[in-house]
Amino acid sequence: MFDGETLHLAGLHAFSAREYETASLIFEGAALRYREAVKPEALARVRVHQLMARACAAGGWISPLSLEVDRALARLELIESPEPPFALVPAHVLLASWLESAEPAADEERRAA
């Protein structure tokens, strides 16, 4: 019903709203569409976004997935920023800052618990 790009963008909106579990599910749908359309670069980018969402949902910096995200970002040249307007940015720029926006949410959740 929706193409990979549309689902990927919807996942980025969910990610930027700190709805990490929802974002991960939407990214999975985008990945399936990208695979069907044989778009390997887009598939690689959405998989990194999905991993970022899973890492943020699991605790951000304290998540064991954060190292996997760093490794995956290091293999890419460009990736969509997880912040609106979701422009393509050099992956090394995102590598240096991807958890900054997620950490306040994790801190708020820890304080609320």
C-alpha positions in Angstrom: 0.0 0.0 0.0 2.9 2.4 0.8 6.3 2.5 -0.8 9.5 2.2 1.2 10.2 6.0 1.1 6.8 6.8 2.5 7.2 4.3 5.3 10.8 5.3 6.0 9.6 8.9 6.4 6.8 7.9 8.7 9.3 6.0 10.8 11.5 9.0 11.0 8.6 11.1 12.2 7.8 8.5 14.9 11.5 8.4 15.9 11.7 12.2 16.2 8.6 12.0 18.4 10.5 9.5 20.6 8.1 6.7 19.7 10.9 4.3 19.3 9.0 1.0 19.3 6.5 2.3 16.8 9.4 3.7 14.7 11.1 0.3 14.7 7.9 -1.4 13.4 7.4 1.2 10.7 11.1 0.9 9.7 10.6 -2.9 9.3 7.8 -2.2 6.8 10.0 0.2 4.9 12.8 -2.4 4.8 10.5 -5.0 3.3 9.4 -2.5 0.6 13.0 -1.5 -0.1 14.0 -5.2 -0.4 11.1 -5.8 -2.9 12.1 -2.8 -4.9 15.8 -3.8 -4.8 17.1 -0.6 -3.2 20.1 -1.8 -1.2 21.3 1.7 -0.2 17.9 2.7 1.1 17.6 -0.7 2.8 20.9 -0.2 4.6 19.9 3.3 5.8 16.5 2.2 7.1 18.1 -0.7 8.9 20.4 1.7 10.7 17.5 3.9 11.6 15.7 0.8 12.9 18.7 -0.2 15.0 18.9 3.4 16.4 15.2 3.2 17.4 15.8 -0.2 19.1 18.8 1.1 20.9 17.0 4.2 22.1 14.0 2.1 23.3 16.5 -0.1 25.2 18.2 2.8 27.0 20.3 4.8 24.6 23.9 5.0 25.6 23.5 2.2 28.1 22.1 -0.1 25.5 24.4 -2.8 24.1 22.9 -1.9 20.7 24.5 1.6 20.7 27.8 0.1 19.6 26.1 -1.7 16.8 24.6 1.5 15.6 28.0 3.2 15.7 29.5 0.4 13.6 26.6 0.5 11.1 26.8 4.3 10.7 30.6 4.0 10.1 29.8 1.8 7.0 27.5 4.4 5.4 28.3 7.6 3.5 24.9 9.3 3.8 21.8 8.8 6.0 18.7 10.8 6.7 18.9 12.9 9.8 16.5 11.6 12.5 15.4 15.2 13.1 13.0 17.1 10.7 13.2 17.8 7.9 15.1 14.5 7.6 17.7 15.7 5.1 20.5 13.4 4.0 23.6 14.1 6.1 27.1 12.6 6.1 26.9 9.4 8.3 30.0 10.4 10.2 28.2 13.6 11.4 25.3 11.5 12.7 27.7 9.0 14.2 29.0 11.8 16.5 25.6 13.0 17.6 22.9 10.4 17.1 22.1 9.8 20.8 22.1 13.4 21.9 18.4 13.9 21.1 17.4 10.6 22.6 19.1 10.9 25.9 16.8 13.5 27.5 13.9 11.2 26.9 15.7 8.3 28.6 16.6 10.6 31.5 13.0 11.7 31.8 11.8 8.1 31.8 14.3 7.1 34.5 13.2 10.0 36.7 9.5 9.1 36.3 10.2 5.5 37.3 
